[in-house]
Amino acid sequence: MTNTDPKPKELVLIGGGHTHALLLHHLAQRPLRNTAVTLITPSPKAPYTGMLPGFIAGHYTREDLDIDLERLIARAGGRLVLGKADRLARGAGIVGGAGFEDLRFDFVSVDIGITSDLPALPGYAEHAVSAKPLGAYARRWQDWLTKVEGGALRPEVAVLGAGVAGVELALAMAFRLRAHAPVLRLIDRGRALPNIGRFARRRLLSHLARFGVEILEHTQVTALDADHLHCADGRTIPASFVVGVAGTRPQDWLQGTGLELERGFIKVDAHLRALSDPRVFAVGDCAHMTHAPRPKAGVFAVRQAPFLLANLHAATGGGAWRAYQPQRDYLKLVSLGDKTALADKWGLPLEGRWLWRLKDGIDAKFMQQFKGLA
């Protein structure tokens, strides 16, 4: 950069989600023109969600899940700020939060995911853990598992939420605990597996039965204590480990940004820009694609990365805008606890060990992008 260059623009990336990780990987090869990049994230490493069931089942180590954000931002020539953003003052162009001083921005991109906590449920914060964000779940699971294996706790697990994610984690935990005669219960206010094809649903229910997982449908949990759940019908359900998978809640602080939101998620256009502020981009689960609404799924976050890259180049004066049009359907690969998987697309389910190998290969290819970085 010469002395005649204008003052660099400031791009602040909030969150180390999968889209931002891929963005940083590509920025190392194709940096933005005259733009300084800052990443704000609570941890220098981010776990990859696609491998979580395999980790819970014991097929991967905790380190296998980690994406090294510190190395990625260093390769991209940017700086890492450890902290949790919770304020976006758009008028002043400032990002604020816990653990760092206010940062100025010309452009900002938000990739903070969602949470599956249940804050309105008494006792939840003290006695349960949410599957998302998954870092806390992975730590709590490992600590609890050590106590179970040492005989200090009974292996009684309650999973709040019987959608595909809840079923997948229940199967993973059942497989990992198979030598300890566990008691696992899937609990849902409604019907189990409501949003999957009927043939795939039938097969997943049969695998839950194979592992002895009890399904409690139309069951309203009203409170939690240290070793029991309390239900609206008066029942108490013993559990030494409770994981919440029922919610897909946005981060609460987005409500104070003044951005246009859809149920708490940032409304974006086809260029992944916020409808109410062209300086703000949002990607992954925290965004709502107004031009093509889709369910919260990692496949969309991964495929948004090249479009975010192109559009940040366009915003900073270095290229053409690209519109992201997500596919209408996508291959859903569900781990079945052991090293088998079920695939569901267009209502035609398949299953077997070869699908686990396919999923494992997809995950390995994704993670290989971030390994061995100079």
N, C-alpha and C positions, 0 to 999 in steps of 0.2 A: 504494500500500500504506500502511495506517495503522499507528500504533504498537500497535494492538490485534491486528494480524494475527499469527498464530503464525509461528515461524521457518520459512522456506521449506524444502520438501523438496529434496533434491539428486538429480537425474537425471543419470547419466553415460552418455554414448553412446560405446562403444568401437568405433572404425572408421568410415570414411566410405564404406561400401558404398552400393549403389543404394537400398536400403530406408531407410537413415538420411538420405540426401540428400533423398528425397521427404518423409520425415517432417519434416525441418527446413523444407522449402518450405511444408508445410501448417501447421506450428506458427506461422509468421509471421502467418497469418490466424486461427488458433485456438490460442492459447497455453494451456499447462497451468496449472491453478489453483495459485497460490502455490508454484511449483516453479522452481528454478534449473536451467538446462540447460547441461551442459558436454560438448563433443565432443573426444575424444582421437583424433588421427590423425597419422601420420608426415609428411603433406604437406598444405598448404592447398588442394590441388587433387586431384581423383580422376578417373582416366580412365574413360570409359564403355566397357564391354567390347563392347557390340553393334557398335561402329564400328571395332573393332580390325582385322578383316580388310581393311576399306576403307582404313584408314590404311597398313597393310603394303603393300597393292597400289598405293598412291599416289593414291587418290581423295580422301582427306581429309588435312588438315594435323594435326600433333600437337596444336595448340591446339583444333581442332575436337572433340577427344575430352574436353576438360577440363570437369569440373563444379567450380565455384568454391565449395568448402566454407566458406571464410572468409566470403564474402558471405552464404551461406545461414545460418550460425550467427549472424551479426550481425543479419540480418533477423529471426531468431527470438528475439532478445534474449538470446542465450546467450554463452558464451565458448569460444574455441578454445584447446586445449592441444596443441602440437606435440610428439609423442613416440610411442613404441611401447609399448603396454600389454603386460605379460607376467606380471601377477600379480593375482589376485582373491581377497582375504582376506575371505570372506563373513561370517565371525564378527565381524570388526571393522568390516565395511562399508567396505572400503578397496580402491581400485584403484591398483596400482603399476606402474612400468615405467621404461624408459630415456628420459631427457630431461625428466622432470617430477617434481615432488614428489607424494607420495601424495595421493590425492583421496578424500574421504569420499563415500559414496552412501547414499541410501535406496532407490533403484531404479537398475538398470543394464541397458543393452541392448547386446548384442554383435552386430556386423555386420562381421566381419573376413575374410569370404571363405575361400578355400582356397588351397593352393599346389600346383603341379604339379612340384615339384622331386623329385629322386631321390637322397636323401642317402646311400643305401647303395652307390651306383655310384661306384667310385674315379675321381677326376678330374672328376666332374660339377660340383662347386662352382667349380673353377678354369676349366673349359673349356666350360661350357654355360650356357644361361640358360633359365629356366622361363617358359612362356607366362602363368602366373599366379603371383603378382600381375603384371599386365601392364605396369606402369610401367617396370620394369627391362628387360623384353623390348623395349619400344618404343625405349628409349634405345640399347640394344646393337645393335638392328637398324639404326637410323639411323647409328650410328658405323661399323658394318661395311659398310653400303651405300656410304658415302662412300669408304671404302678400296677397295671393288670398282670403283666408278666411276672412281677415280683410278689403277687398275691395280696397286694394292699387294697385293691378295688375289685368289685365284681364287674364282669364285662357286660353291663347293661347299657344299651345305646338307644337313644330316641332321635329320629330324624324328623324334623318339622318341615314338611313339604314333600309330597309324593309325586312331583313331576319327574321328568327324565333325569335332571341333575341329582335330585334326591335319591332316586332309584340307583343311579350309577354309583353314588357314594355309599349307599347302603350295601350294595353288592361288594364293593371294594373292602369295606370294613368287615363284612361277614367273612370274606376270604382270608383277610389278615388274621382274624380272630378264631379261625376254624378249630385250632387246637385247644381253645379255652372254653368251649361250650357256651358261646355268647347268646345273649337275648337281644335281638334287634327289632325295633318297631319303627315302621314308617307311618307317620301321622299326618292327616290332611283334613282340612275343614270341608273339602269337597270329595271329588272322585279321584282316585289315583290315575296318573298318566292320562290326563284329558287331552293332551295336544300331540298325540302321536298316532300313526296308522293303527287300525284295529289288529292287524296281524302282528305287527311289532309289539303292540301292547300285550297281546296274549303271550307272546314268547317271553317278554320281560317279566310278566307275572309268574310264569312257570319257573324262571330262574330264581326269583325271590323265594318261591316255595321250596325250590331245591336247596337253598341255603338256610331255610327255616326263618326267613324274615316275615314277621307278622305285619299285616297292613290294617291300619285303623282309619277307615274312611269316615267322613262326616263327623269328625271328632274335633271339638273346639277346646283347645288348651287355654286355660284362664290364668295360670300362674305357675311359676317354677320356684322350687326351693333346692337345697343342696343335693338331694338325692331322689326327688319325686317331681312329677308333673301333676298338676291339678286340672281336671276337666270340668266343663260346664255341666255334665250329667252327674257329677259327684264322684266319678272314679278318680283314683290316684294311680299313676303309672311310675314304677321305679325306674330310675336312670342315673347312672354315674357319669354319663357323657351325653350332652345334648348339642346337636348341631342344627342350625337354622338354614334351610335352603328354600324357604317359602317366598321370601321377598325378593323383589328386584327394584330396590329403592335407589333413587338418585341421591347424590351427596347433598345434604341439607343447605350448605352454604351457597349453592347456586341460586337459591331463592333471592339472595340479597344482591345479585349482580345487576339486576335491571334488564337482563337478557330475556328475550321471548322464549318461554318454556312450554313444553308439552308434558304434563304430569311430572314436572320437575326436571325433565331432560332438555338440553339445549337444542332449540330448533335450528337446523342447518339446511342450506340449499344443496343443489347437486355439486357445488364446488367445495362443500364441507365448511362453508362460512356461516356464521350466525346470521339469522335473518335481520336482527336488530343492530348489528354492528359488523361492518366488513373487515375490521381489524382482528376479529375474533374467529378462530376456527375451533371446531369440536369434532372429535372422532371417537370410535369405539362405543362402548355401552352408554356413555354419558350423553351421547348425541341422539337426537331424533331426526331422521332423514325425512323431511316433509315431502319431498318429491317422490319418495319410494319407501314408505314405512316398512320396517322389518323387525322380527323378534331380536332380542338381545342374544347374539351369538358371535363367537370369536372369529368365525370365517369372514364376517364383514369387516371387523377391525383389521385383520391381516390384509385384506384386499383393498382397503382404503389407503394404505401407505403410499403407493406410487402416485396416487391422485393428490394426496396431501403434499407430497414432495413437489410435484409439478405446479400446484397452485400456490405454494409458498414462493417458488421461483417467480411465478407470474406476479404475485403481490409485491415482491421486492425488486421487480424490474428485469427479470431474466428469462422470460419464456411465456408460453401460451397457457391459457386456462384449460383444464380438463374436467369434464363432468363425470361423476361416478354414478353408474347405473348398476345396482346390485342385482344378482340373479334372483329369480323368484323362488327357487327351491335349491337345496344344497344337500350333499351327502351327510347324514347324521351317523357318526360312528360312536356307538355306546359300548364302553368297556363292561364286561360281565363278571368282573372280580378276578377270576383266573385269567390266563392269557388267551382269552377268546373275546370276540366282540360281535356286536350286532350292527348291521347297517340298515338304514331306513331312508328311502328316497322314492318319491312317487307312489308311496304306499306298498312298495315291494321289499319286504325285509329279507336279509340274508344274514347268516351267522357262521362263525367258525374261527379256528386258529389263524387261518390265512388273513382274515380281516383284522385280527390283532396285529399281525405282522405288517399289514398295510398301514394301520394307524401308527404303529411304532415307527415305521419308516417315514411317514409324513412328519411326525413330531421330531424325529432325529434330523431330518432335512431342515426343518424350521430352526432348530437350535444350533445346527452346524454353522449357520450364518454368523453366529456370535462367538464361536469357539476359536481359540488360537489367534486372537486378535493381537497384532503387533502394538 
